[in-house]
Amino acid sequence: MNVTFEVNSQAELDKLFLLFKSLKFENVKVISSETKTNTLITKGDKSLNPRDLFGIWESEPRSLSEIRSQAWKRNWE
């Protein structure tokens, strides 16, 4: 049988362990949610000059609402 507990702090986890000890559970396995996510962080290319990007939409000005409407289209089907 698997039971999942979500705790928000180390203090809550300690209380849960005390409960398990008092009930004499022997097979307790702790899995951190941080170990489930495999987030890959890569360093950016610091040699690029961000000032080169200024004015890229000079010939086609866009408003923030236009950018959002095009970028946030979702296919909910």
Secondary structure, DSSP 8 states (H G I E B T S, - for coil): -------SSHHHHHHHHHHHHHTT--------HHHH---------TTS-GGGGTTTTSSS---HHHHHHHHT-----
